[in-house]
Amino acid sequence: MAKVWLSLVELVELVELVELVELVELVELVELVELVELVELVELVELVELVELVELVELVELVELVELVELVELVELVELVELVELVELVELVELVELVELVELVELG
């Protein structure tokens, strides 16, 4: 009878050990799943940040391009105005010379 009782105690201890091992394995599995989810979340956040950075860089480049185009247009406008003023000045000088020539012819 003592032998049967000892075997029953050993059986209970074995069952408790198996349950403990299963619990530990379950906890480890849950921790592994949580770690994988955390890593995936971090990777997703990094991807989103990278996409936002790329969009920001593209926006900055677009703004710089627009500013460059506006600057070029402004320079071209200034050059056009200067050219028009030069042409008007040349025409004025030619007109003055023509008037002086006419006056000289009338006097002479």
Residue pairs with C-beta under 8 A, 6 or more apart in sequence:
none
